[in-house]
């Protein structure tokens, strides 16, 4: 393997590692955003001025 081929191989390895990290972070962001979306959908609609009962038993 010539010197140029070795440099190209190292560069391709670095690009592949960078892409894997970027895709993993993108997946984590998608999962987090989905959790936020689900939390926003479950928000109950409570009219203002109504006192809710508090069961302390």
mmCIF file as Biopython writes it, N, C-alpha, C and O atoms, coordinates in Angstrom:
data_model
#
loop_
_atom_site.group_PDB
_atom_site.id
_atom_site.type_symbol
_atom_site.label_atom_id
_atom_site.label_alt_id
_atom_site.label_comp_id
_atom_site.label_asym_id
_atom_site.label_entity_id
_atom_site.label_seq_id
_atom_site.pdbx_PDB_ins_code
_atom_site.Cartn_x
_atom_site.Cartn_y
_atom_site.Cartn_z
_atom_site.occupancy
_atom_site.B_iso_or_equiv
_atom_site.auth_seq_id
_atom_site.auth_asym_id
_atom_site.pdbx_PDB_model_num
ATOM 1   N N  . UNK A ? 1  ? 0.854   -1.177 0.000  1.0 0.0 1  A 1 
ATOM 2   C CA . UNK A ? 1  ? 0.000   0.000  0.000  1.0 0.0 1  A 1 
ATOM 3   C C  . UNK A ? 1  ? 0.899   1.239  0.000  1.0 0.0 1  A 1 
ATOM 4   O O  . UNK A ? 1  ? 1.817   1.359  0.811  1.0 0.0 1  A 1 
ATOM 5   N N  . UNK A ? 2  ? 0.622   2.128  -0.899 1.0 0.0 2  A 1 
ATOM 6   C CA . UNK A ? 2  ? 1.447   3.333  -0.988 1.0 0.0 2  A 1 
ATOM 7   C C  . UNK A ? 2  ? 1.046   4.320  0.108  1.0 0.0 2  A 1 
ATOM 8   O O  . UNK A ? 2  ? 0.036   4.145  0.790  1.0 0.0 2  A 1 
ATOM 9   N N  . UNK A ? 3  ? 1.844   5.335  0.253  1.0 0.0 3  A 1 
ATOM 10  C CA . UNK A ? 3  ? 1.593   6.367  1.271  1.0 0.0 3  A 1 
ATOM 11  C C  . UNK A ? 3  ? 0.259   7.071  1.004  1.0 0.0 3  A 1 
ATOM 12  O O  . UNK A ? 3  ? -0.505  7.331  1.933  1.0 0.0 3  A 1 
ATOM 13  N N  . UNK A ? 4  ? -0.014  7.373  -0.249 1.0 0.0 4  A 1 
ATOM 14  C CA . UNK A ? 4  ? -1.267  8.053  -0.602 1.0 0.0 4  A 1 
ATOM 15  C C  . UNK A ? 4  ? -2.467  7.177  -0.256 1.0 0.0 4  A 1 
ATOM 16  O O  . UNK A ? 4  ? -3.477  7.679  0.236  1.0 0.0 4  A 1 
ATOM 17  N N  . UNK A ? 5  ? -2.367  5.892  -0.505 1.0 0.0 5  A 1 
ATOM 18  C CA . UNK A ? 5  ? -3.477  4.980  -0.181 1.0 0.0 5  A 1 
ATOM 19  C C  . UNK A ? 5  ? -3.699  4.899  1.328  1.0 0.0 5  A 1 
ATOM 20  O O  . UNK A ? 5  ? -4.836  4.805  1.792  1.0 0.0 5  A 1 
ATOM 21  N N  . UNK A ? 6  ? -2.605  4.935  2.089  1.0 0.0 6  A 1 
ATOM 22  C CA . UNK A ? 6  ? -2.728  4.911  3.545  1.0 0.0 6  A 1 
ATOM 23  C C  . UNK A ? 6  ? -3.419  6.169  4.051  1.0 0.0 6  A 1 
ATOM 24  O O  . UNK A ? 6  ? -4.273  6.094  4.935  1.0 0.0 6  A 1 
ATOM 25  N N  . UNK A ? 7  ? -3.062  7.313  3.503  1.0 0.0 7  A 1 
ATOM 26  C CA . UNK A ? 7  ? -3.684  8.579  3.904  1.0 0.0 7  A 1 
ATOM 27  C C  . UNK A ? 7  ? -5.163  8.553  3.555  1.0 0.0 7  A 1 
ATOM 28  O O  . UNK A ? 7  ? -5.998  8.962  4.362  1.0 0.0 7  A 1 
ATOM 29  N N  . UNK A ? 8  ? -5.492  8.080  2.374  1.0 0.0 8  A 1 
ATOM 30  C CA . UNK A ? 8  ? -6.896  8.001  1.957  1.0 0.0 8  A 1 
ATOM 31  C C  . UNK A ? 8  ? -7.669  7.050  2.866  1.0 0.0 8  A 1 
ATOM 32  O O  . UNK A ? 8  ? -8.804  7.339  3.245  1.0 0.0 8  A 1 
ATOM 33  N N  . UNK A ? 9  ? -7.065  5.929  3.213  1.0 0.0 9  A 1 
ATOM 34  C CA . UNK A ? 9  ? -7.724  4.957  4.094  1.0 0.0 9  A 1 
ATOM 35  C C  . UNK A ? 9  ? -8.002  5.559  5.471  1.0 0.0 9  A 1 
ATOM 36  O O  . UNK A ? 9  ? -9.085  5.372  6.025  1.0 0.0 9  A 1 
ATOM 37  N N  . UNK A ? 10 ? -7.024  6.281  6.025  1.0 0.0 10 A 1 
ATOM 38  C CA . UNK A ? 10 ? -7.229  6.937  7.326  1.0 0.0 10 A 1 
ATOM 39  C C  . UNK A ? 10 ? -8.313  7.999  7.240  1.0 0.0 10 A 1 
ATOM 40  O O  . UNK A ? 10 ? -9.127  8.135  8.153  1.0 0.0 10 A 1 
ATOM 41  N N  . UNK A ? 11 ? -8.326  8.744  6.155  1.0 0.0 11 A 1 
ATOM 42  C CA . UNK A ? 11 ? -9.344  9.783  5.976  1.0 0.0 11 A 1 
ATOM 43  C C  . UNK A ? 11 ? -10.736 9.151  5.887  1.0 0.0 11 A 1 
ATOM 44  O O  . UNK A ? 11 ? -11.682 9.656  6.491  1.0 0.0 11 A 1 
ATOM 45  N N  . UNK A ? 12 ? -10.868 8.063  5.147  1.0 0.0 12 A 1 
ATOM 46  C CA . UNK A ? 12 ? -12.159 7.389  5.017  1.0 0.0 12 A 1 
ATOM 47  C C  . UNK A ? 12 ? -12.613 6.824  6.367  1.0 0.0 12 A 1 
ATOM 48  O O  . UNK A ? 12 ? -13.806 6.827  6.670  1.0 0.0 12 A 1 
ATOM 49  N N  . UNK A ? 13 ? -11.679 6.346  7.168  1.0 0.0 13 A 1 
ATOM 50  C CA . UNK A ? 13 ? -12.002 5.841  8.500  1.0 0.0 13 A 1 
ATOM 51  C C  . UNK A ? 13 ? -12.496 6.974  9.389  1.0 0.0 13 A 1 
ATOM 52  O O  . UNK A ? 13 ? -13.457 6.809  10.140 1.0 0.0 13 A 1 
ATOM 53  N N  . UNK A ? 14 ? -11.839 8.116  9.301  1.0 0.0 14 A 1 
ATOM 54  C CA . UNK A ? 14 ? -12.255 9.272  10.104 1.0 0.0 14 A 1 
ATOM 55  C C  . UNK A ? 14 ? -13.636 9.753  9.675  1.0 0.0 14 A 1 
ATOM 56  O O  . UNK A ? 14 ? -14.455 10.114 10.520 1.0 0.0 14 A 1 
ATOM 57  N N  . UNK A ? 15 ? -13.902 9.761  8.380  1.0 0.0 15 A 1 
ATOM 58  C CA . UNK A ? 15 ? -15.215 10.179 7.881  1.0 0.0 15 A 1 
ATOM 59  C C  . UNK A ? 15 ? -16.286 9.213  8.351  1.0 0.0 15 A 1 
ATOM 60  O O  . UNK A ? 15 ? -17.366 9.641  8.759  1.0 0.0 15 A 1 
ATOM 61  N N  . UNK A ? 16 ? -16.008 7.910  8.302  1.0 0.0 16 A 1 
ATOM 62  C CA . UNK A ? 16 ? -16.989 6.911  8.746  1.0 0.0 16 A 1 
ATOM 63  C C  . UNK A ? 16 ? -17.278 7.059  10.240 1.0 0.0 16 A 1 
ATOM 64  O O  . UNK A ? 16 ? -18.430 6.952  10.660 1.0 0.0 16 A 1 
ATOM 65  N N  . UNK A ? 17 ? -16.244 7.302  11.042 1.0 0.0 17 A 1 
ATOM 66  C CA . UNK A ? 17 ? -16.447 7.474  12.478 1.0 0.0 17 A 1 
ATOM 67  C C  . UNK A ? 17 ? -17.259 8.738  12.757 1.0 0.0 17 A 1 
ATOM 68  O O  . UNK A ? 17 ? -18.145 8.736  13.611 1.0 0.0 17 A 1 
ATOM 69  N N  . UNK A ? 18 ? -16.960 9.795  12.046 1.0 0.0 18 A 1 
ATOM 70  C CA . UNK A ? 18 ? -17.697 11.040 12.225 1.0 0.0 18 A 1 
ATOM 71  C C  . UNK A ? 18 ? -19.164 10.860 11.846 1.0 0.0 18 A 1 
ATOM 72  O O  . UNK A ? 18 ? -20.053 11.353 12.541 1.0 0.0 18 A 1 
ATOM 73  N N  . UNK A ? 19 ? -19.414 10.164 10.761 1.0 0.0 19 A 1 
ATOM 74  C CA . UNK A ? 19 ? -20.788 9.926  10.320 1.0 0.0 19 A 1 
ATOM 75  C C  . UNK A ? 19 ? -21.550 9.087  11.352 1.0 0.0 19 A 1 
ATOM 76  O O  . UNK A ? 19 ? -22.718 9.355  11.631 1.0 0.0 19 A 1 
ATOM 77  N N  . UNK A ? 20 ? -20.890 8.076  11.915 1.0 0.0 20 A 1 
ATOM 78  C CA . UNK A ? 20 ? -21.549 7.233  12.918 1.0 0.0 20 A 1 
ATOM 79  C C  . UNK A ? 20 ? -21.927 8.059  14.149 1.0 0.0 20 A 1 
ATOM 80  O O  . UNK A ? 20 ? -23.025 7.908  14.684 1.0 0.0 20 A 1 
ATOM 81  N N  . UNK A ? 21 ? -21.028 8.926  14.596 1.0 0.0 21 A 1 
ATOM 82  C CA . UNK A ? 21 ? -21.319 9.787  15.751 1.0 0.0 21 A 1 
ATOM 83  C C  . UNK A ? 21 ? -22.472 10.728 15.431 1.0 0.0 21 A 1 
ATOM 84  O O  . UNK A ? 21 ? -23.386 10.895 16.238 1.0 0.0 21 A 1 
ATOM 85  N N  . UNK A ? 22 ? -22.429 11.344 14.245 1.0 0.0 22 A 1 
ATOM 86  C CA . UNK A ? 22 ? -23.473 12.288 13.845 1.0 0.0 22 A 1 
ATOM 87  C C  . UNK A ? 22 ? -24.838 11.595 13.760 1.0 0.0 22 A 1 
ATOM 88  O O  . UNK A ? 22 ? -25.841 12.161 14.194 1.0 0.0 22 A 1 
ATOM 89  N N  . UNK A ? 23 ? -24.886 10.384 13.211 1.0 0.0 23 A 1 
ATOM 90  C CA . UNK A ? 23 ? -26.152 9.662  13.107 1.0 0.0 23 A 1 
ATOM 91  C C  . UNK A ? 23 ? -26.675 9.243  14.474 1.0 0.0 23 A 1 
ATOM 92  O O  . UNK A ? 23 ? -27.883 9.272  14.710 1.0 0.0 23 A 1 
ATOM 93  N N  . UNK A ? 24 ? -25.774 8.851  15.382 1.0 0.0 24 A 1 
ATOM 94  C CA . UNK A ? 24 ? -26.194 8.478  16.732 1.0 0.0 24 A 1 
ATOM 95  C C  . UNK A ? 24 ? -26.772 9.687  17.463 1.0 0.0 24 A 1 
ATOM 96  O O  . UNK A ? 24 ? -27.782 9.567  18.157 1.0 0.0 24 A 1 
ATOM 97  N N  . UNK A ? 25 ? -26.145 10.839 17.314 1.0 0.0 25 A 1 
ATOM 98  C CA . UNK A ? 25 ? -26.654 12.052 17.959 1.0 0.0 25 A 1 
ATOM 99  C C  . UNK A ? 25 ? -27.994 12.476 17.354 1.0 0.0 25 A 1 
ATOM 100 O O  . UNK A ? 25 ? -28.882 12.936 18.072 1.0 0.0 25 A 1 
ATOM 101 N N  . UNK A ? 26 ? -28.140 12.323 16.048 1.0 0.0 26 A 1 
ATOM 102 C CA . UNK A ? 26 ? -29.405 12.657 15.398 1.0 0.0 26 A 1 
ATOM 103 C C  . UNK A ? 26 ? -30.518 11.738 15.899 1.0 0.0 26 A 1 
ATOM 104 O O  . UNK A ? 26 ? -31.639 12.194 16.125 1.0 0.0 26 A 1 
ATOM 105 N N  . UNK A ? 27 ? -30.224 10.460 16.074 1.0 0.0 27 A 1 
ATOM 106 C CA . UNK A ? 27 ? -31.215 9.513  16.594 1.0 0.0 27 A 1 
ATOM 107 C C  . UNK A ? 27 ? -31.616 9.889  18.019 1.0 0.0 27 A 1 
ATOM 108 O O  . UNK A ? 27 ? -32.793 9.834  18.376 1.0 0.0 27 A 1 
ATOM 109 N N  . UNK A ? 28 ? -30.628 10.269 18.830 1.0 0.0 28 A 1 
ATOM 110 C CA . UNK A ? 28 ? -30.921 10.667 20.212 1.0 0.0 28 A 1 
ATOM 111 C C  . UNK A ? 28 ? -31.798 11.913 20.234 1.0 0.0 28 A 1 
ATOM 112 O O  . UNK A ? 28 ? -32.728 12.006 21.037 1.0 0.0 28 A 1 
ATOM 113 N N  . UNK A ? 29 ? -31.505 12.880 19.349 1.0 0.0 29 A 1 
ATOM 114 C CA . UNK A ? 29 ? -32.336 14.085 19.276 1.0 0.0 29 A 1 
ATOM 115 C C  . UNK A ? 29 ? -33.759 13.754 18.828 1.0 0.0 29 A 1 
ATOM 116 O O  . UNK A ? 29 ? -34.716 14.319 19.357 1.0 0.0 29 A 1 
ATOM 117 N N  . UNK A ? 30 ? -33.912 12.843 17.858 1.0 0.0 30 A 1 
ATOM 118 C CA . UNK A ? 30 ? -35.255 12.448 17.415 1.0 0.0 30 A 1 
ATOM 119 C C  . UNK A ? 30 ? -36.041 11.816 18.557 1.0 0.0 30 A 1 
ATOM 120 O O  . UNK A ? 30 ? -37.216 12.129 18.753 1.0 0.0 30 A 1 
ATOM 121 N N  . UNK A ? 31 ? -35.394 10.923 19.316 1.0 0.0 31 A 1 
ATOM 122 C CA . UNK A ? 31 ? -36.080 10.267 20.435 1.0 0.0 31 A 1 
ATOM 123 C C  . UNK A ? 31 ? -36.481 11.286 21.495 1.0 0.0 31 A 1 
ATOM 124 O O  . UNK A ? 31 ? -37.587 11.219 22.031 1.0 0.0 31 A 1 
ATOM 125 N N  . UNK A ? 32 ? -35.595 12.225 21.801 1.0 0.0 32 A 1 
ATOM 126 C CA . UNK A ? 32 ? -35.906 13.252 22.792 1.0 0.0 32 A 1 
ATOM 127 C C  . UNK A ? 32 ? -37.056 14.121 22.310 1.0 0.0 32 A 1 
ATOM 128 O O  . UNK A ? 32 ? -37.962 14.431 23.083 1.0 0.0 32 A 1 
ATOM 129 N N  . UNK A ? 33 ? -37.033 14.519 21.042 1.0 0.0 33 A 1 
ATOM 130 C CA . UNK A ? 33 ? -38.094 15.361 20.506 1.0 0.0 33 A 1 
ATOM 131 C C  . UNK A ? 33 ? -39.428 14.625 20.524 1.0 0.0 33 A 1 
ATOM 132 O O  . UNK A ? 33 ? -40.464 15.238 20.783 1.0 0.0 33 A 1 
ATOM 133 N N  . UNK A ? 34 ? -39.420 13.311 20.253 1.0 0.0 34 A 1 
ATOM 134 C CA . UNK A ? 34 ? -40.659 12.524 20.306 1.0 0.0 34 A 1 
ATOM 135 C C  . UNK A ? 34 ? -41.207 12.495 21.728 1.0 0.0 34 A 1 
ATOM 136 O O  . UNK A ? 34 ? -42.418 12.591 21.923 1.0 0.0 34 A 1 
ATOM 137 N N  . UNK A ? 35 ? -40.332 12.365 22.720 1.0 0.0 35 A 1 
ATOM 138 C CA . UNK A ? 35 ? -40.783 12.368 24.113 1.0 0.0 35 A 1 
ATOM 139 C C  . UNK A ? 35 ? -41.415 13.712 24.462 1.0 0.0 35 A 1 
ATOM 140 O O  . UNK A ? 35 ? -42.426 13.762 25.162 1.0 0.0 35 A 1 
ATOM 141 N N  . UNK A ? 36 ? -40.822 14.794 23.976 1.0 0.0 36 A 1 
ATOM 142 C CA . UNK A ? 36 ? -41.385 16.122 24.234 1.0 0.0 36 A 1 
ATOM 143 C C  . UNK A ? 36 ? -42.744 16.251 23.571 1.0 0.0 36 A 1 
ATOM 144 O O  . UNK A ? 36 ? -43.679 16.783 24.170 1.0 0.0 36 A 1 
ATOM 145 N N  . UNK A ? 37 ? -42.865 15.768 22.338 1.0 0.0 37 A 1 
ATOM 146 C CA . UNK A ? 37 ? -44.142 15.831 21.625 1.0 0.0 37 A 1 
ATOM 147 C C  . UNK A ? 37 ? -45.216 15.046 22.371 1.0 0.0 37 A 1 
ATOM 148 O O  . UNK A ? 37 ? -46.347 15.514 22.498 1.0 0.0 37 A 1 
ATOM 149 N N  . UNK A ? 38 ? -44.875 13.862 22.863 1.0 0.0 38 A 1 
ATOM 150 C CA . UNK A ? 38 ? -45.843 13.044 23.599 1.0 0.0 38 A 1 
ATOM 151 C C  . UNK A ? 38 ? -46.257 13.751 24.886 1.0 0.0 38 A 1 
ATOM 152 O O  . UNK A ? 38 ? -47.436 13.748 25.242 1.0 0.0 38 A 1 
ATOM 153 N N  . UNK A ? 39 ? -45.303 14.353 25.581 1.0 0.0 39 A 1 
ATOM 154 C CA . UNK A ? 39 ? -45.614 15.066 26.826 1.0 0.0 39 A 1 
ATOM 155 C C  . UNK A ? 39 ? -46.543 16.241 26.545 1.0 0.0 39 A 1 
ATOM 156 O O  . UNK A ? 39 ? -47.443 16.517 27.338 1.0 0.0 39 A 1 
ATOM 157 N N  . UNK A ? 40 ? -46.340 16.927 25.443 1.0 0.0 40 A 1 
ATOM 158 C CA . UNK A ? 40 ? -47.196 18.068 25.107 1.0 0.0 40 A 1 
ATOM 159 C C  . UNK A ? 40 ? -48.604 17.623 24.736 1.0 0.0 40 A 1 
ATOM 160 O O  . UNK A ? 40 ? -49.561 18.352 24.993 1.0 0.0 40 A 1 
ATOM 161 N N  . UNK A ? 41 ? -48.751 16.461 24.147 1.0 0.0 41 A 1 
ATOM 162 C CA . UNK A ? 41 ? -50.064 15.970 23.753 1.0 0.0 41 A 1 
ATOM 163 C C  . UNK A ? 41 ? -50.890 15.553 24.965 1.0 0.0 41 A 1 
ATOM 164 O O  . UNK A ? 41 ? -52.118 15.635 24.931 1.0 0.0 41 A 1 
ATOM 165 N N  . UNK A ? 42 ? -50.237 15.109 26.028 1.0 0.0 42 A 1 
ATOM 166 C CA . UNK A ? 42 ? -50.945 14.598 27.205 1.0 0.0 42 A 1 
ATOM 167 C C  . UNK A ? 42 ? -51.357 15.694 28.183 1.0 0.0 42 A 1 
ATOM 168 O O  . UNK A ? 42 ? -51.941 15.390 29.224 1.0 0.0 42 A 1 
ATOM 169 N N  . UNK A ? 43 ? -51.078 16.924 27.887 1.0 0.0 43 A 1 
ATOM 170 C CA . UNK A ? 43 ? -51.389 18.015 28.798 1.0 0.0 43 A 1 
ATOM 171 C C  . UNK A ? 43 ? -52.911 18.130 28.946 1.0 0.0 43 A 1 
ATOM 172 O O  . UNK A ? 43 ? -53.608 18.330 27.951 1.0 0.0 43 A 1 
ATOM 173 N N  . UNK A ? 44 ? -53.424 18.009 30.146 1.0 0.0 44 A 1 
ATOM 174 C CA . UNK A ? 44 ? -54.870 18.099 30.343 1.0 0.0 44 A 1 
ATOM 175 C C  . UNK A ? 44 ? -55.369 19.535 30.166 1.0 0.0 44 A 1 
ATOM 176 O O  . UNK A ? 44 ? -54.648 20.496 30.435 1.0 0.0 44 A 1 
ATOM 177 N N  . UNK A ? 45 ? -56.574 19.653 29.723 1.0 0.0 45 A 1 
ATOM 178 C CA . UNK A ? 45 ? -57.193 20.965 29.533 1.0 0.0 45 A 1 
ATOM 179 C C  . UNK A ? 45 ? -58.047 21.267 30.758 1.0 0.0 45 A 1 
ATOM 180 O O  . UNK A ? 45 ? -59.176 20.788 30.863 1.0 0.0 45 A 1 
ATOM 181 N N  . UNK A ? 46 ? -57.514 22.059 31.682 1.0 0.0 46 A 1 
ATOM 182 C CA . UNK A ? 46 ? -58.220 22.421 32.906 1.0 0.0 46 A 1 
ATOM 183 C C  . UNK A ? 46 ? -58.651 23.872 32.788 1.0 0.0 46 A 1 
ATOM 184 O O  . UNK A ? 46 ? -57.812 24.763 32.655 1.0 0.0 46 A 1 
ATOM 185 N N  . UNK A ? 47 ? -59.944 24.112 32.835 1.0 0.0 47 A 1 
ATOM 186 C CA . UNK A ? 47 ? -60.407 25.503 32.741 1.0 0.0 47 A 1 
ATOM 187 C C  . UNK A ? 47 ? -59.927 26.319 33.943 1.0 0.0 47 A 1 
ATOM 188 O O  . UNK A ? 47 ? -59.809 25.794 35.051 1.0 0.0 47 A 1 
ATOM 189 N N  . UNK A ? 48 ? -59.655 27.588 33.718 1.0 0.0 48 A 1 
ATOM 190 C CA . UNK A ? 48 ? -59.187 28.460 34.802 1.0 0.0 48 A 1 
ATOM 191 C C  . UNK A ? 48 ? -60.350 28.763 35.747 1.0 0.0 48 A 1 
ATOM 192 O O  . UNK A ? 48 ? -61.504 28.871 35.332 1.0 0.0 48 A 1 
ATOM 193 N N  . UNK A ? 49 ? -60.015 28.894 37.012 1.0 0.0 49 A 1 
ATOM 194 C CA . UNK A ? 49 ? -61.015 29.256 38.005 1.0 0.0 49 A 1 
ATOM 195 C C  . UNK A ? 49 ? -61.671 28.041 38.650 1.0 0.0 49 A 1 
ATOM 196 O O  . UNK A ? 49 ? -62.552 28.215 39.492 1.0 0.0 49 A 1 
ATOM 197 N N  . UNK A ? 50 ? -61.289 26.840 38.299 1.0 0.0 50 A 1 
ATOM 198 C CA . UNK A ? 50 ? -61.881 25.635 38.913 1.0 0.0 50 A 1 
ATOM 199 C C  . UNK A ? 50 ? -60.870 25.061 39.906 1.0 0.0 50 A 1 
ATOM 200 O O  . UNK A ? 50 ? -59.703 24.847 39.579 1.0 0.0 50 A 1 
ATOM 201 N N  . UNK A ? 51 ? -61.352 24.818 41.129 1.0 0.0 51 A 1 
ATOM 202 C CA . UNK A ? 51 ? -60.492 24.238 42.149 1.0 0.0 51 A 1 
ATOM 203 C C  . UNK A ? 51 ? -60.598 22.719 42.042 1.0 0.0 51 A 1 
ATOM 204 O O  . UNK A ? 51 ? -61.693 22.158 42.057 1.0 0.0 51 A 1 
ATOM 205 N N  . UNK A ? 52 ? -59.443 22.065 41.935 1.0 0.0 52 A 1 
ATOM 206 C CA . UNK A ? 52 ? -59.421 20.616 41.812 1.0 0.0 52 A 1 
ATOM 207 C C  . UNK A ? 52 ? -59.380 19.978 43.195 1.0 0.0 52 A 1 
ATOM 208 O O  . UNK A ? 52 ? -58.741 20.506 44.105 1.0 0.0 52 A 1 
ATOM 209 N N  . UNK A ? 53 ? -60.061 18.840 43.357 1.0 0.0 53 A 1 
ATOM 210 C CA . UNK A ? 53 ? -60.027 18.152 44.655 1.0 0.0 53 A 1 
ATOM 211 C C  . UNK A ? 53 ? -58.658 17.538 44.904 1.0 0.0 53 A 1 
ATOM 212 O O  . UNK A ? 53 ? -57.992 17.072 43.979 1.0 0.0 53 A 1 
ATOM 213 N N  . UNK A ? 54 ? -58.249 17.546 46.168 1.0 0.0 54 A 1 
ATOM 214 C CA . UNK A ? 54 ? -56.967 16.956 46.539 1.0 0.0 54 A 1 
ATOM 215 C C  . UNK A ? 54 ? -57.225 15.896 47.592 1.0 0.0 54 A 1 
ATOM 216 O O  . UNK A ? 54 ? -57.559 16.210 48.735 1.0 0.0 54 A 1 
ATOM 217 N N  . UNK A ? 55 ? -57.068 14.641 47.202 1.0 0.0 55 A 1 
ATOM 218 C CA . UNK A ? 55 ? -57.307 13.518 48.107 1.0 0.0 55 A 1 
ATOM 219 C C  . UNK A ? 55 ? -56.041 13.249 48.909 1.0 0.0 55 A 1 
ATOM 220 O O  . UNK A ? 55 ? -55.027 12.837 48.347 1.0 0.0 55 A 1 
ATOM 221 N N  . UNK A ? 56 ? -56.093 13.479 50.216 1.0 0.0 56 A 1 
ATOM 222 C CA . UNK A ? 56 ? -54.915 13.324 51.083 1.0 0.0 56 A 1 
ATOM 223 C C  . UNK A ? 56 ? -54.905 12.027 51.870 1.0 0.0 56 A 1 
ATOM 224 O O  . UNK A ? 56 ? -54.170 11.915 52.851 1.0 0.0 56 A 1 
ATOM 225 N N  . UNK A ? 57 ? -55.696 11.048 51.468 1.0 0.0 57 A 1 
ATOM 226 C CA . UNK A ? 57 ? -55.751 9.780  52.209 1.0 0.0 57 A 1 
ATOM 227 C C  . UNK A ? 57 ? -54.705 8.838  51.752 1.0 0.0 57 A 1 
ATOM 228 O O  . UNK A ? 57 ? -54.609 7.724  52.269 1.0 0.0 57 A 1 
#
